[in-house]
């Protein structure tokens, strides 16, 4: 049957229009989705690049921190030196990974975790080095204190040694016997052997040195060597064939005659006889006596 009104064709046209609208909307939705996905991908790439740059910067900072510690004069143990090399090797590995063109999300996350752990180890390593520096400073301070103390002790010891030496010298000087009085007389010897005192040089053959020793409770009682030096009127020392050297008053001297006396510290008088091997000269003779390394005293006599 025919449609007298003609409504069916109009309805078909509307359906086509609706279909086209839906298609257009679907295309638009697809474009929007693809655009958003592209933006999201670009954002992820930018984020990854920024994160790689940040991680590389942090690696630079950690490496510089290690180098700063290592250039210090702190003496590191073998373990610390080994740890330094290990940290440098880990930084090198991370640099290699970050230098790759693109990182996956998993690789980036792993790199972040590795840098985080590395930061912890570097911080701990730096703290250990600082502690070592403090210990070294403390040890250096203790060493300097010990040096100062030792120097002070040595100075005191040197002072005591000098005091003891000075005291020893004083004791030695104090214990040396000294002349209290002395009288020297020249003698001639007669044919009978009798000795007669004389003031003349020609007949004189010998002298007698008569002396007493000053009281000294510090001096050792017993035998003391006595060294005699006789100076003639011309200023020359008279020597004999058995004359030899001895030390007195810090110098080496030569004696004319050597003997010994028994010191009892009782005021005893002593006499030493000396026979001149040559003829006496006119003039004044000087006689010096020494004992215990020091001068006992001196006297003299004159012959005409």
Buried (B, 14 or more C-beta within 10 A) or exposed (E): EEEEEEEEEEEEEEEEEEEEEEEEEEEEEEEEEEEEEEEEEEEEEEEBEEBBEEBBEBBEEBBEBBEEBBEEEBEBEEEBEEBBEEBBEBBEEBBEBBEEEEBEEEBBEBBBEBBEEBBEBBEEBBEBBEEBBEEEEEEEEEEEEEEEEEEEEEEEEEEEEEEEEEEEEEEEEEBBBBBBEBEBBBBBBEEEEEBEEBEEBEBBBBBBBBBBBBEBEEBEEEEBBBBBBBBBBEEEBBBBEEBEEBEBEEEEBEBBBBBEBEBEBEEEEBEBEBEBEEEBBEEEBBBBBBBBBBBBBBBEBEBE
